[in-house]
């Protein structure tokens, strides 16, 4: 069995949030009860953005961690630091696309804009070091919003036909990491992603 500790890894960050929140539990899932019944004021949305950004940071290594487990059985798979950086960035962009759509089901347009702008700002401070300058990170994320936004079906369980959002993301990660065409990798990554998104409970967090 593959052990992927993606929800137990905290990335170091220079950012000190002004919005105190309850620490994440050991499995990386926030106890949303602290926000229950408090609505979605701009201040609370910024607090919630801090929590969501932390979950995204914690999970960004998932595709690369999974590939490393494949490397143990397939030594021909060569992984490097550049691949890891690119994989993380793609994971962040994908997660933002997911959160943006889920937030649209719970928030008004103005509320959604406050939340997503705050999340992007937090993540930018993590990635705008040796990888991207702030403007480059913003341009990258906006391009990915438009790119991933063209896939309306998340998975094969959704009605309709055509390539799904998850399939396209799995394919891109396999290409970035250099694992090639691997149905097993794609299937495992898709299953882990579905579990991860479900455990985040974004809609519960954003419900007034």
Buried (B, 14 or more C-beta within 10 A) or exposed (E): EEEBEBBEBEEEBEEEBEBEBEEBEEEBBBEBEEBEEEEBEEEBBBBBBBBBBBBBBBBBBBBBBBBBBBBEEEEEBEBEEEBBBBBBBBBBBBBBBBBBBBBBEBBEEEBBEBBBEBBBBBBBBBBBEEBBEEEEBBEBBEEBBEEBEEBEBBEEEEEEEEEBBBBBBBBBBBEBBEBEEBEEBBEBBBEBBBEBBEEBBBEEBBBE
